[in-house]
Amino acid sequence: RVASALVALHADPGAKWTLGTLARRAGMSEATLKRQFTALVGEPPLTYLARVRSDHAARLLRTTTLGLAEVAERVGYQNESSFGRAFRRWRRLAPGQFRESSRTAS
C-alpha cells in the first residue's frame, strides 16, 4: 500500500499533497502510512515529497527556460518565495543560481 502513495507522489509531485490525502490514497491511517513509509523509504512521506519536488524542479531548471514562478507552480509551491526557500534547503543554492551553475557546467 505504501507503493500506491509513492506512485501518486511521482505521478503528480505538484499536487497539494498532505499526509491525509496520501493515507487515503494508500488506504491506511496517517500514522500507519508515516510509520511504514519511513521504514521502507528511509524518510517520512512529506520529507520525501519535498525531495521529489526539488529533483523535479532541478530537472526543469536545467532543461527548460521556464520562469521561476512557473517552475514553482509546476512542482507544487504557491509562490516563488516559498519555492526558493525550499529549493535552497535541498540544493544549497537559490533556483536561479542553480540554473546558472548548470548552464556553466554544461
PEHUUR-V363344 format. One record per run of one state. SS is the DSSP state (~ for helix, > for strand, _ for the rest). FROM is the first residue (numbers start at 1). TO is the last residue. If there is no record, write none. Layout:
# PEHUUR-V363344
SS | FROM | TO
SS | FROM | TO
This chain:
# PEHUUR-V363344
_ | 1 | 1
~ | 2 | 11
_ | 12 | 18
~ | 19 | 26
_ | 27 | 29
~ | 30 | 41
_ | 42 | 44
~ | 45 | 63
_ | 64 | 67
~ | 68 | 74
_ | 75 | 79
~ | 80 | 91
_ | 92 | 94
~ | 95 | 105
_ | 106 | 106
